[in-house]
Amino acid sequence: MTDFPSPIQNTENQPDPEVVQELLQKLRQKEGNWVEWGQGCAYLQKVGYNPQDIFEATGFEPIQQNQIIVGSQVYNSLKKGGAPQEVQSYYSQRGSDILYELRLLTEEERASAAELTFEHKVDADEVKEVARAIKDFSRLRNLPEGFSAHPGDAVAYQTWKQARQKSDLQLRSRFIAKGLKFAHTESARKKIEHLLTDFTVVPQRPAPLLPFYRLESDAEMSRVVPVVGELPLTPNDLQAVPIVEENGPFNMVKFAGEGAWVPLPGWQVVLAAQDPVVILCNSDRFPNQDQNTPQPIMVAIDRSQRKWDSGSYFVVENSGELDFQWFETEPEVDLLGRIIVIVKPKRILDEEFTKDSWQIDE
């Protein structure tokens, strides 16, 4: 059997060696279905194996691990959401890339979206647009005239909007055909068919650029240091300060409890914020980012800025969870804060190499 490094031991997750070895063998031999593979990779990561070690032991590349782990979680939610048995059976054997794109939807939305993609044979490229349309539709406080809450009508509504923004008849016809394909209700079909004789063009308002910033130099990487106090101090005061361990690409620092600190450079937009907080996520939460290689990012929010403007992205509540969104017109939902900057980690070709000062000096 291939040698494999022992998982990290801790008091919360004590991995069962027999379970680990059995999982590794099943993954190497591709036993079971992709849902079981995703659950196996999730377990291995939970007990301390990093994705690269899993890849070397099983052949599952890190990006594939991420897809089947998330996809298996979405698949499990199909049962809870009441997806038909034929849909569950179909996706138990294939379609991890399809279900992966439904990850940002609620359980109920995932089940109905999976049924929609099953019925219309939606492929991996088209499912991104379908998921985005359903998510955007769910944020509307009132249903648009002629469209129901069915996910098919949600996609039809999005294509109806897109068709009205096109002056090119060929592009316009393409969106109309797509809308008619997905429309679930007769009223939605009539709304879209009306565009065959109504050639009015409604100009599209472009979304603002996202405020991405990548850390480029060591000077921009702040460091959080604990404070012992002001003299006079005792040796006990010095010893009472906990060791600070920096984690992740942004040097986040945790302390006892659920909270954590993370350093931000003293940029003007950060200094001007009245109530800044940071949310960690992956870059694929935002449009126009490389979906194949998502990377960790920090999203800095100013909670004091809750007044809408068309040139900013905001954090809102979506089905009980925080979400990021740009609104072309003033929304009817509560704004919880404005995104002031999105920070990408510093590119490090060889992190271990840069730790050796003699190599840096050379």
MIDO-278783 format. One record per residue (C-alpha): x, y, z; residue in one letter. Coordinates in nm, 4 decimals, m for minus. Example, Ala and Ser with C-alpha at 12.3 -4.5 7.8 and 13.67 -1.06 7.14 Angstrom:
BEGIN
1.2300 | m0.4500 | 0.7800 | A
1.3670 | m0.1060 | 0.7140 | S
This chain:
BEGIN
0.0000 | 0.0000 | 0.0000 | M
0.1244 | 0.3492 | m0.0854 | T
0.2774 | 0.5356 | 0.2056 | D
0.0708 | 0.8342 | 0.3115 | F
0.1449 | 1.0961 | 0.5800 | P
m0.0514 | 1.0637 | 0.9013 | S
m0.3373 | 1.3109 | 0.9397 | P
m0.3047 | 1.5951 | 1.1886 | I
m0.4183 | 1.4824 | 1.5295 | Q
m0.6327 | 1.7112 | 1.7433 | N
m0.8766 | 1.6845 | 2.0286 | T
m1.1819 | 1.7596 | 1.8138 | E
m1.1228 | 1.5288 | 1.5168 | N
m0.9531 | 1.1985 | 1.5991 | Q
m0.9359 | 1.0187 | 1.2639 | P
m0.9994 | 0.6454 | 1.2582 | D
m0.6910 | 0.4914 | 1.0851 | P
m0.8953 | 0.2029 | 0.9455 | E
m1.1572 | 0.4386 | 0.8018 | V
m0.8859 | 0.6569 | 0.6509 | V
m0.7091 | 0.3660 | 0.4813 | Q
m1.0375 | 0.2264 | 0.3541 | E
m1.1300 | 0.5658 | 0.2074 | L
m0.7922 | 0.6039 | 0.0408 | L
m0.8237 | 0.2615 | m0.1206 | Q
m1.1766 | 0.3323 | m0.2469 | K
m1.0681 | 0.6653 | m0.3912 | L
m0.7629 | 0.5135 | m0.5596 | R
m0.9731 | 0.2388 | m0.7163 | Q
m1.2686 | 0.4712 | m0.7929 | K
m1.5104 | 0.2491 | m0.6014 | E
m1.8655 | 0.3767 | m0.5575 | G
m2.0064 | 0.6892 | m0.7206 | N
m1.8823 | 1.0470 | m0.7325 | W
m2.1025 | 1.1493 | m0.4379 | V
m1.9214 | 0.8967 | m0.2162 | E
m1.5873 | 1.0189 | m0.3500 | W
m1.6789 | 1.3738 | m0.2520 | G
m1.7827 | 1.2643 | 0.0957 | Q
m1.4568 | 1.0702 | 0.1309 | G
m1.2420 | 1.3668 | 0.0279 | C
m1.4369 | 1.5902 | 0.2660 | A
m1.3689 | 1.3512 | 0.5548 | Y
m0.9976 | 1.3314 | 0.4757 | L
m0.9666 | 1.7084 | 0.4641 | Q
m1.1608 | 1.7410 | 0.7886 | K
m0.9203 | 1.5141 | 0.9763 | V
m0.6113 | 1.6933 | 0.8528 | G
m0.5111 | 1.5817 | 0.5044 | Y
m0.4437 | 1.8677 | 0.2679 | N
m0.5694 | 1.8499 | m0.0942 | P
m0.2195 | 1.7955 | m0.2353 | Q
m0.1607 | 1.4911 | m0.0126 | D
m0.4987 | 1.3492 | m0.1166 | I
m0.4041 | 1.4031 | m0.4816 | F
m0.0738 | 1.2199 | m0.4427 | E
m0.2449 | 0.9288 | m0.2666 | A
m0.5572 | 0.8954 | m0.4817 | T
m0.5133 | 1.0797 | m0.8115 | G
m0.7943 | 1.3270 | m0.7403 | F
m0.6590 | 1.6720 | m0.8253 | E
m0.7312 | 1.9524 | m0.5744 | P
m0.9675 | 2.1316 | m0.8122 | I
m1.1553 | 1.8042 | m0.8696 | Q
m1.1731 | 1.7441 | m0.4953 | Q
m1.3326 | 2.0841 | m0.4459 | N
m1.5884 | 2.0163 | m0.7183 | Q
m1.7014 | 1.6762 | m0.5912 | I
m1.6984 | 1.7837 | m0.2240 | I
m1.9233 | 2.0825 | m0.2925 | V
m2.1243 | 1.8880 | m0.5492 | G
m2.1900 | 1.6062 | m0.2999 | S
m2.3137 | 1.8600 | m0.0450 | Q
m2.5529 | 1.9999 | m0.3034 | V
m2.6637 | 1.6468 | m0.3938 | Y
m2.7480 | 1.5740 | m0.0288 | N
m2.9593 | 1.8878 | m0.0183 | S
m3.1627 | 1.7622 | m0.3169 | L
m3.3170 | 1.4986 | m0.0930 | K
m3.3993 | 1.7517 | 0.1773 | K
m3.5404 | 1.9870 | m0.0844 | G
m3.7740 | 1.7223 | m0.2241 | G
m3.6208 | 1.6650 | m0.5669 | A
m3.7922 | 1.3826 | m0.7620 | P
m3.6343 | 1.0388 | m0.7333 | Q
m3.5434 | 1.0291 | m1.1033 | E
m3.3467 | 1.3525 | m1.0594 | V
m3.1649 | 1.2155 | m0.7545 | Q
m3.0870 | 0.8919 | m0.9380 | S
m2.9579 | 1.0755 | m1.2439 | Y
m2.7248 | 1.3046 | m1.0500 | Y
m2.5951 | 1.0261 | m0.8279 | S
m2.4060 | 0.8914 | m1.1284 | Q
m2.3032 | 1.2085 | m1.3128 | R
m2.3210 | 1.5856 | m1.3115 | G
m2.0938 | 1.6946 | m1.0265 | S
m1.9995 | 1.9969 | m1.2403 | D
m2.3686 | 2.0846 | m1.2786 | I
m2.4515 | 2.0583 | m0.9078 | L
m2.1366 | 2.2498 | m0.8147 | Y
m2.2772 | 2.5582 | m0.9885 | E
m2.5955 | 2.5360 | m0.7760 | L
m2.4000 | 2.5768 | m0.4526 | R
m2.5089 | 2.9381 | m0.3893 | L
m2.8803 | 2.8557 | m0.4014 | L
m3.0964 | 2.7569 | m0.1042 | T
m3.1929 | 2.3919 | m0.0510 | E
m3.5368 | 2.4488 | m0.2015 | E
m3.3903 | 2.6359 | m0.4963 | E
m3.1270 | 2.3665 | m0.5509 | R
m3.3883 | 2.0930 | m0.5731 | A
m3.6074 | 2.2804 | m0.8216 | S
m3.3029 | 2.4018 | m1.0179 | A
m3.1662 | 2.0466 | m1.0407 | A
m3.5037 | 1.9283 | m1.1715 | E
m3.4972 | 2.2104 | m1.4277 | L
m3.1445 | 2.1256 | m1.5462 | T
m3.2425 | 1.7590 | m1.5663 | F
m3.5539 | 1.8275 | m1.7745 | E
m3.3802 | 2.0655 | m2.0164 | H
m3.0484 | 1.8766 | m2.0321 | K
m2.8535 | 2.1863 | m1.9256 | V
m2.4778 | 2.1517 | m1.9712 | D
m2.1914 | 2.2774 | m1.7516 | A
m2.1573 | 2.6036 | m1.9425 | D
m2.5255 | 2.6949 | m1.9449 | E
m2.5887 | 2.6014 | m1.5808 | V
m2.3885 | 2.9027 | m1.4572 | K
m2.6350 | 3.1383 | m1.6233 | E
m2.9296 | 2.9341 | m1.4979 | V
m2.8065 | 2.9437 | m1.1364 | A
m2.7360 | 3.3169 | m1.1558 | R
m3.0818 | 3.3868 | m1.3003 | A
m3.2544 | 3.1907 | m1.0223 | I
m3.0471 | 3.3608 | m0.7540 | K
m3.1111 | 3.7108 | m0.8915 | D
m3.4823 | 3.6336 | m0.9296 | F
m3.5047 | 3.5269 | m0.5644 | S
m3.3945 | 3.8745 | m0.4535 | R
m3.6968 | 4.0436 | m0.6109 | L
m3.9490 | 4.1433 | m0.3460 | R
m4.2391 | 4.1214 | m0.5906 | N
m4.2777 | 3.8838 | m0.8833 | L
m4.2446 | 4.0599 | m1.2209 | P
m4.5678 | 4.0844 | m1.4163 | E
m4.6339 | 3.7672 | m1.6124 | G
m4.3708 | 3.5539 | m1.4396 | F
m4.4209 | 3.2966 | m1.1631 | S
m4.1820 | 3.1823 | m0.8897 | A
m4.0939 | 2.8667 | m1.0858 | H
m3.7208 | 2.8431 | m1.1694 | P
m3.8077 | 2.8076 | m1.5381 | G
m3.9825 | 3.1431 | m1.5276 | D
m3.6847 | 3.2872 | m1.3376 | A
m3.4556 | 3.1962 | m1.6287 | V
m3.7183 | 3.3141 | m1.8778 | A
m3.7381 | 3.6516 | m1.7007 | Y
m3.3606 | 3.6950 | m1.7213 | Q
m3.3568 | 3.6156 | m2.0937 | T
m3.6546 | 3.8501 | m2.1445 | W
m3.4520 | 4.1316 | m1.9895 | K
m3.1462 | 4.0427 | m2.1965 | Q
m3.3451 | 4.0270 | m2.5198 | A
m3.4896 | 4.3761 | m2.4606 | R
m3.1357 | 4.5126 | m2.4252 | Q
m3.0252 | 4.3895 | m2.7683 | K
m3.0687 | 4.5869 | m3.0897 | S
m2.9054 | 4.3137 | m3.2971 | D
m3.1984 | 4.1037 | m3.4217 | L
m2.9936 | 3.7838 | m3.4325 | Q
m2.8857 | 3.8170 | m3.0677 | L
m3.2342 | 3.9250 | m2.9689 | R
m3.3858 | 3.6190 | m3.1360 | S
m3.1364 | 3.3937 | m2.9600 | R
m3.2449 | 3.5190 | m2.6172 | F
m3.6115 | 3.4951 | m2.7112 | I
m3.5652 | 3.1312 | m2.8144 | A
m3.3881 | 3.0566 | m2.4867 | K
m3.6645 | 3.2240 | m2.2888 | G
m3.9333 | 3.0228 | m2.4665 | L
m3.7349 | 2.7072 | m2.3937 | K
m3.7362 | 2.7635 | m2.0172 | F
m4.0682 | 2.9472 | m1.9674 | A
m4.2904 | 2.7424 | m1.7368 | H
m4.6158 | 2.9372 | m1.7421 | T
m4.8247 | 3.0503 | m2.0359 | E
m4.8122 | 3.4101 | m1.9147 | S
m4.4324 | 3.4028 | m1.9220 | A
m4.4380 | 3.2651 | m2.2757 | R
m4.6682 | 3.5473 | m2.3858 | K
m4.4366 | 3.8093 | m2.2332 | K
m4.1445 | 3.6708 | m2.4311 | I
m4.3438 | 3.6176 | m2.7525 | E
m4.4460 | 3.9842 | m2.7370 | H
m4.0814 | 4.0731 | m2.8083 | L
m4.1220 | 3.9189 | m3.1534 | L
m4.3266 | 4.2247 | m3.2524 | T
m4.2012 | 4.4816 | m3.0002 | D
m3.8515 | 4.5922 | m3.0983 | F
m3.8083 | 4.8547 | m2.8267 | T
m3.4520 | 4.8500 | m2.6901 | V
m3.3986 | 4.9122 | m2.3174 | V
m3.0312 | 5.0112 | m2.2716 | P
m2.8361 | 4.7991 | m2.0270 | Q
m2.6649 | 4.9795 | m1.7430 | R
m2.3162 | 4.8296 | m1.6995 | P
m2.2198 | 4.7000 | m1.3576 | A
m1.9392 | 4.8933 | m1.1850 | P
m1.5920 | 4.7450 | m1.1618 | L
m1.5336 | 4.5422 | m0.8483 | L
m1.2773 | 4.7079 | m0.6162 | P
m1.0169 | 4.4304 | m0.6346 | F
m0.6662 | 4.4949 | m0.5048 | Y
m0.3833 | 4.2420 | m0.4929 | R
m0.1139 | 4.2612 | m0.2281 | L
0.2125 | 4.2926 | m0.4207 | E
0.4949 | 4.3479 | m0.1733 | S
0.6018 | 4.2413 | 0.1745 | D
0.5704 | 4.6051 | 0.2861 | A
0.1942 | 4.5821 | 0.2259 | E
0.1618 | 4.2728 | 0.4428 | M
0.0833 | 4.4053 | 0.7888 | S
0.1475 | 4.1973 | 1.0979 | R
m0.0765 | 4.1780 | 1.4035 | V
0.1276 | 4.1782 | 1.7271 | V
m0.0171 | 4.1382 | 2.0785 | P
0.0460 | 4.4103 | 2.3391 | V
0.1755 | 4.3117 | 2.6843 | V
0.0923 | 4.6457 | 2.8470 | G
0.2702 | 4.9535 | 2.9851 | E
0.5595 | 4.9369 | 3.2300 | L
0.5933 | 4.8466 | 3.5082 | P
0.5164 | 4.4860 | 3.4154 | L
0.5953 | 4.1482 | 3.5705 | T
0.7306 | 3.8279 | 3.4121 | P
0.3832 | 3.6826 | 3.4575 | N
0.2426 | 3.9646 | 3.2447 | D
0.4895 | 3.8732 | 2.9730 | L
0.4126 | 3.5024 | 2.9931 | Q
0.0374 | 3.5610 | 2.9964 | A
0.0387 | 3.6880 | 2.6377 | V
m0.0573 | 3.3974 | 2.4072 | P
0.1540 | 3.2971 | 2.1096 | I
0.0154 | 3.4552 | 1.7949 | V
m0.0138 | 3.2166 | 1.5006 | E
m0.0774 | 3.3672 | 1.1594 | E
m0.2842 | 3.1519 | 0.9239 | N
m0.3754 | 3.1612 | 0.5579 | G
m0.2716 | 3.3922 | 0.2757 | P
m0.3837 | 3.7024 | 0.4687 | F
m0.2053 | 3.6243 | 0.8000 | N
m0.5315 | 3.6033 | 0.9934 | M
m0.4907 | 3.5841 | 1.3718 | V
m0.7355 | 3.3956 | 1.5943 | K
m0.7859 | 3.4240 | 1.9680 | F
m0.9808 | 3.2340 | 2.2336 | A
m1.3431 | 3.2191 | 2.1299 | G
m1.5017 | 3.2608 | 1.7883 | E
m1.3419 | 3.5902 | 1.6839 | G
m1.0294 | 3.6665 | 1.4863 | A
m0.8224 | 3.9622 | 1.3672 | W
m0.6792 | 4.0118 | 1.0228 | V
m0.4414 | 4.2912 | 0.9120 | P
m0.5354 | 4.5406 | 0.6420 | L
m0.2886 | 4.7908 | 0.4943 | P
m0.3520 | 5.1557 | 0.5772 | G
m0.5104 | 5.2474 | 0.2444 | W
m0.7209 | 5.5620 | 0.2389 | Q
m1.0405 | 5.3692 | 0.1668 | V
m0.9747 | 5.1545 | 0.4753 | V
m0.8854 | 5.4483 | 0.7009 | L
m1.1977 | 5.6366 | 0.5915 | A
m1.4321 | 5.3489 | 0.6808 | A
m1.6354 | 5.4136 | 0.9951 | Q
m1.7316 | 5.0535 | 1.0738 | D
m1.5119 | 4.8162 | 0.8702 | P
m1.5370 | 4.4377 | 0.8909 | V
m1.3869 | 4.1626 | 0.6769 | V
m1.5571 | 3.8602 | 0.5194 | I
m1.3490 | 3.5720 | 0.3835 | L
m1.4641 | 3.3806 | 0.0752 | C
m1.3487 | 3.2570 | m0.2649 | N
m1.3226 | 3.4767 | m0.5720 | S
m1.5857 | 3.2733 | m0.7598 | D
m1.8535 | 3.4437 | m0.5495 | R
m1.8162 | 3.7407 | m0.7849 | F
m1.8911 | 3.7689 | m1.1591 | P
m1.6218 | 3.7787 | m1.4264 | N
m1.3678 | 3.5973 | m1.2110 | Q
m1.1809 | 3.2815 | m1.3135 | D
m1.4260 | 3.0107 | m1.2060 | Q
m1.1793 | 2.7266 | m1.2741 | N
m0.9143 | 2.8477 | m1.0293 | T
m1.0939 | 3.0282 | m0.7445 | P
m0.8650 | 3.1833 | m0.4857 | Q
m0.9231 | 3.3055 | m0.1296 | P
m1.0075 | 3.6747 | m0.1002 | I
m1.0905 | 3.9235 | 0.1744 | M
m1.3987 | 4.1392 | 0.1215 | V
m1.3799 | 4.4562 | 0.3334 | A
m1.7235 | 4.5987 | 0.4182 | I
m1.8143 | 4.9314 | 0.5743 | D
m2.1296 | 4.8553 | 0.7697 | R
m2.2004 | 5.2269 | 0.8181 | S
m2.2562 | 5.2798 | 0.4441 | Q
m2.6103 | 5.1554 | 0.3802 | R
m2.7285 | 5.4140 | 0.1300 | K
m2.7647 | 5.2774 | m0.2218 | W
m2.5657 | 5.4091 | m0.5144 | D
m2.5328 | 5.2513 | m0.8574 | S
m2.1529 | 5.2546 | m0.8507 | G
m2.1055 | 5.0137 | m0.5617 | S
m2.1592 | 4.6540 | m0.4563 | Y
m2.3367 | 4.5828 | m0.1289 | F
m2.3788 | 4.2998 | 0.1205 | V
m2.7390 | 4.1834 | 0.1632 | V
m2.9303 | 3.8979 | 0.3203 | E
m3.0298 | 3.6206 | 0.0834 | N
m3.2352 | 3.3342 | 0.2295 | S
m3.0823 | 3.3863 | 0.5728 | G
m2.7231 | 3.4126 | 0.4476 | E
m2.4981 | 3.7049 | 0.3585 | L
m2.4544 | 3.7681 | m0.0110 | D
m2.2923 | 4.0291 | m0.2362 | F
m2.4842 | 4.2091 | m0.5083 | Q
m2.4872 | 4.5110 | m0.7383 | W
m2.8226 | 4.6792 | m0.7953 | F
m2.8880 | 4.8745 | m1.1138 | E
m3.1764 | 5.0601 | m0.9477 | T
m3.2540 | 5.1270 | m0.5823 | E
m3.3480 | 4.7890 | m0.4319 | P
m3.6323 | 4.7025 | m0.2010 | E
m3.4070 | 4.4925 | 0.0228 | V
m3.2110 | 4.6181 | 0.3226 | D
m2.8463 | 4.7006 | 0.2533 | L
m2.6152 | 4.5776 | 0.5289 | L
m2.2977 | 4.7542 | 0.4157 | G
m2.0958 | 4.8626 | 0.1127 | R
m1.7962 | 4.6761 | m0.0267 | I
m1.4979 | 4.9122 | m0.0035 | I
m1.2164 | 4.6867 | m0.1248 | V
m1.1604 | 4.3222 | m0.2205 | I
m0.8106 | 4.1993 | m0.1410 | V
m0.6341 | 3.9205 | m0.3270 | K
m0.3372 | 3.7473 | m0.1580 | P
0.0198 | 3.8240 | m0.2523 | K
0.1562 | 3.5934 | m0.5198 | R
0.4246 | 3.3682 | m0.3695 | I
0.5984 | 3.1294 | m0.6071 | L
0.7720 | 2.9367 | m0.3300 | D
0.6663 | 3.0316 | 0.0213 | E
0.9286 | 2.8107 | 0.1892 | E
1.2003 | 2.9625 | m0.0302 | F
1.1230 | 3.3166 | 0.0850 | T
1.1531 | 3.2222 | 0.4517 | K
1.5305 | 3.1770 | 0.4174 | D
1.6839 | 3.5225 | 0.4662 | S
2.0115 | 3.4248 | 0.2976 | W
1.8219 | 3.3317 | m0.0174 | Q
1.6271 | 3.6587 | m0.0105 | I
1.9470 | 3.8613 | 0.0348 | D
2.1029 | 3.7017 | m0.2675 | E
